[in-house]
């Protein structure tokens, strides 16, 4: 477990492998269905939810096509194909209600906030074939994370770097081998959480009041970075020296982080979407 001090944070870290990197889009969608003569109330609710998920995927595909301007036609085609086979995760049920339709009778509608994740295998294949697309500001949001060395020994200090292909909001966390979470950025002395695209940011930096110094116990731990083109959802934290301790379980924290503050498009009624990226690094320490 990391040892915390008022001005220093000693973390047991050794960067090694990019464990998990994913891109997705978070949006809102409404679905509806009517009972008719062949559905129960439960089946109607399920049909409305399926309709909302379908519309979330359709809207996301439209958003990606309109907002991303990848110049390579083949890449654009592959990107849209990946989103056409997307998975949908419900982040929050925003509203649901039964209502009477003059023609169809009893009907149900629901509105959801959903995370639409493109086909992972297709995205990985596209990244392998065209590595430069990850740095293209015309592509969907991608946030990279790395460290200054591959291996660290006790007493060495670690530097973490993050870089996005376009402007983004970010949250950077560290999870030790015991599962304890701390938020490195933003922190009590560095409220910065919005970053320019194409710029490398260092953690810790001049405004921080902690260092990342390798100390026992040694083991495998994670650096986790969440990025979004919209402000991230708030999580429960408490000041712990130069960082924040996270007062939530990992699963709850992930859901709350994805509760991005979606706004409507200027001059239009359609709900906008937010590009979302998650990246993790597996870390270890040794003597």
C-alpha positions in Angstrom: 0.0 0.0 0.0 1.2 3.5 -0.8 2.5 5.6 2.2 0.9 9.0 2.4 2.5 12.2 3.8 1.4 15.8 3.9 3.5 16.9 1.0 4.7 13.5 -0.4 3.0 10.5 -1.8 5.2 7.4 -2.0 3.7 5.0 -4.6 4.9 1.5 -5.4 5.0 1.7 -9.2 6.9 0.3 -12.2 5.3 1.0 -15.5 5.3 -1.8 -17.9 2.3 -2.8 -20.1 -0.7 -1.0 -21.5 -3.3 -3.2 -19.9 -6.4 -1.6 -21.3 -7.1 1.2 -23.7 -10.6 1.8 -25.0 -12.6 4.5 -26.9 -16.3 5.0 -26.7 -19.1 7.6 -27.0 -21.5 8.6 -24.3 -24.9 10.0 -25.3 -28.6 10.0 -24.4 -31.4 8.3 -26.3 -35.1 7.8 -25.9 -37.0 4.6 -26.8 -40.7 3.6 -26.8 -42.9 0.6 -27.4 -46.6 -0.2 -27.2 -48.3 -3.3 -25.8 -50.7 -4.1 -28.6 -52.1 -7.6 -28.4 -48.9 -9.5 -28.2 -46.8 -8.0 -25.4 -46.9 -8.0 -21.6 -46.0 -4.9 -19.7 -42.6 -6.3 -19.0 -42.0 -7.2 -22.7 -43.1 -3.7 -23.7 -40.6 -2.1 -21.3 -37.8 -4.4 -22.6 -38.8 -3.4 -26.2 -38.6 0.3 -25.3 -35.2 -0.2 -23.8 -34.0 -2.1 -26.9 -35.3 0.8 -29.0 -33.4 3.3 -26.9 -30.2 1.3 -27.2 -30.6 1.1 -31.0 -31.1 4.8 -31.3 -28.1 5.4 -29.1 -26.0 3.4 -31.6 -27.6 5.2 -34.6 -27.0 8.6 -33.1 -23.4 7.8 -32.2 -22.7 6.6 -35.7 -24.1 9.9 -37.1 -22.1 11.9 -34.5 -18.9 10.1 -35.4 -19.4 10.6 -39.1 -20.1 14.3 -38.6 -17.6 15.1 -35.9 -14.6 13.1 -37.1 -12.9 14.1 -40.3 -10.4 11.3 -40.9 -8.9 12.1 -44.3 -8.2 8.4 -45.2 -11.5 7.1 -46.7 -10.7 3.5 -45.9 -10.0 4.4 -42.2 -13.2 6.4 -42.0 -15.1 3.4 -43.5 -13.5 1.0 -40.9 -14.3 3.4 -38.1 -17.9 3.6 -39.0 -18.1 -0.1 -39.4 -16.7 -0.6 -35.9 -19.4 1.7 -34.5 -22.1 -0.1 -36.5 -21.2 -3.2 -34.4 -21.0 -1.3 -31.1 -22.0 -2.6 -27.7 -24.3 -0.4 -25.5 -23.9 -0.1 -21.8 -26.6 1.7 -19.8 -25.0 4.3 -17.4 -28.2 5.7 -16.1 -32.0 5.5 -16.6 -32.9 9.1 -16.9 -36.7 8.7 -17.1 -39.4 6.1 -17.7 -43.2 6.2 -17.9 -46.3 4.6 -19.2 -48.7 6.6 -21.3 -51.8 6.3 -23.4 -51.5 6.5 -27.2 -54.9 7.3 -28.9 -54.1 4.8 -31.6 -51.9 2.2 -30.0 -53.2 2.1 -26.4 -50.8 1.5 -23.5 -47.3 2.4 -24.3 -44.0 2.8 -22.5 -41.1 5.2 -23.1 -37.7 5.6 -21.4 -34.7 7.8 -21.7 -31.2 6.5 -21.0 -27.6 7.8 -20.8 -25.6 5.1 -22.6 -22.0 4.3 -23.4 -21.6 3.1 -27.0 -18.3 1.1 -27.4 -17.2 0.3 -31.0 -16.2 -3.3 -31.9 -12.9 -3.7 -30.0 -11.3 -6.1 -32.4 -12.0 -3.7 -35.3 -10.6 -0.8 -33.4 -7.4 -2.7 -32.5 -6.9 -3.8 -36.1 -7.4 -0.2 -37.4 -4.9 1.1 -34.8 -2.3 -1.6 -35.8 -2.7 -0.8 -39.5 -2.6 3.0 -39.0 -0.8 3.9 -35.7 -0.8 7.6 -36.6 -4.6 7.8 -36.4 -4.3 7.8 -32.6 -2.7 11.2 -32.7 -5.0 12.7 -35.4 -7.2 15.4 -33.9 -9.9 14.6 -36.5 -10.2 11.0 -35.1 -12.3 10.1 -32.0 -10.7 11.0 -28.6 -7.6 9.0 -27.7 -5.6 9.6 -24.5 -2.2 8.0 -24.2 -0.3 7.4 -20.9 3.3 6.4 -20.3 6.2 6.8 -17.8 9.8 7.9 -18.1 11.2 4.4 -17.6 10.1 0.8 -18.0 11.5 -0.4 -14.7 11.9 1.3 -11.3 13.7 0.2 -8.1 13.1 1.2 -4.5 13.8 4.9 -3.9 13.5 6.0 -7.6 10.9 8.6 -8.5 8.4 8.1 -11.3 7.0 10.5 -13.8 3.7 9.9 -15.5 2.9 11.6 -18.9 -0.5 11.9 -20.6 -1.3 13.2 -24.1 -4.6 13.5 -26.0 -5.2 13.8 -29.7 -7.6 16.7 -29.1 -8.7 18.9 -26.1 -10.0 16.8 -23.3 -11.1 16.6 -19.6 -9.2 14.1 -17.6 -9.0 12.2 -14.3 -5.8 10.3 -13.3 -5.9 7.7 -10.6 -3.7 5.2 -9.0 -4.8 1.8 -7.5 -2.4 0.0 -5.3 -2.1 -3.8 -4.9 -4.6 -3.7 -2.0 -7.2 -2.1 -4.2 -7.0 1.4 -2.6 -7.6 4.3 -5.0 -6.1 7.8 -5.0 -6.7 10.5 -7.4 -3.5 12.1 -8.6 -5.1 14.7 -10.9 -6.9 16.9 -10.3 -5.7 17.2 -6.7 -6.0 19.8 -3.8 -3.2 21.9 -5.2 -3.7 21.4 -8.9 -7.3 21.8 -10.0 -6.4 21.5 -13.7 -8.6 19.0 -15.4 -8.8 20.3 -19.0 -6.0 19.8 -21.4 -5.0 20.8 -24.8 -4.7 18.3 -27.6 -1.2 17.4 -28.8 0.5 18.6 -25.6 2.3 16.3 -23.2 1.4 16.8 -19.5 3.6 15.6 -16.6 2.5 14.2 -13.3 3.7 15.2 -10.8 4.5 18.7 -12.1 5.4 22.1 -10.6 2.0 22.7 -9.1 1.8 19.4 -7.3 2.8 18.8 -3.7 3.7 15.1 -3.9 6.3 12.8 -5.5 5.9 9.3 -6.7 8.7 7.4 -5.0 9.0 3.6 -5.2 8.7 2.0 -1.8 7.5 -1.4 -0.4 5.3 -3.3 -0.5 6.1 -4.2 -4.1 3.6 -5.7 -6.6 1.4 -5.1 -9.5 -0.7 -1.9 -9.5 -2.5 0.4 -12.0 -2.4 3.9 -13.3 -5.9 4.7 -14.7 -6.7 7.7 -17.0 -10.2 8.7 -18.0 -10.7 11.3 -20.7 -13.7 13.0 -22.2 -14.6 15.8 -24.6 -17.2 16.9 -22.0 -16.7 17.4 -18.2 -16.4 14.1 -16.3 -18.9 13.1 -13.7 -18.1 13.9 -10.1 -16.9 11.2 -7.7 -16.6 11.1 -3.9 -13.0 12.0 -2.7 -11.3 13.3 0.4 -8.1 15.3 0.8 -5.1 13.0 1.6 -2.0 15.1 1.7 -1.2 16.3 -1.8 -3.7 14.0 -3.5 -7.3 12.9 -3.1 -8.4 9.5 -1.6 -11.3 8.0 -3.5 -14.2 7.1 -1.2 -15.9 4.8 -3.6 -15.7 1.2 -5.0 -14.0 0.9 -8.4 -17.2 -0.1 -10.1 -19.2 2.8 -8.7 -16.4 5.3 -9.5 -16.3 4.1 -13.1 -20.0 4.7 -13.5 -19.9 8.1 -11.9 -17.0 9.2 -14.0 -19.0 8.2 -17.1 -21.8 10.5 -15.9 -20.5 13.1 -18.2 -22.3 16.5 -18.4 -23.8 16.2 -21.9 -25.1 19.5 -23.4 -27.4 20.2 -26.4 -26.0 21.2 -29.7 -26.1 25.0 -30.3 -29.1 26.0 -32.2 -30.5 22.5 -32.3 -32.7 20.1 -30.4 -30.6 17.0 -30.7 -28.6 15.9 -27.6 -24.9 16.0 -28.2 -22.6 13.1 -27.5 -19.3 13.0 -25.6 -16.2 11.1 -26.8 -14.8 9.1 -24.0 -11.4 7.3 -23.6 -10.0 5.0 -20.9 -6.4 3.9 -20.6 -4.6 1.8 -18.0 -1.0 0.9 -17.3 0.0 -2.2 -15.4 2.7 -1.3 -13.0 5.1 -3.2 -10.8 7.9 -2.5 -8.3 11.0 -4.3 -7.2 14.0 -3.8 -5.0 
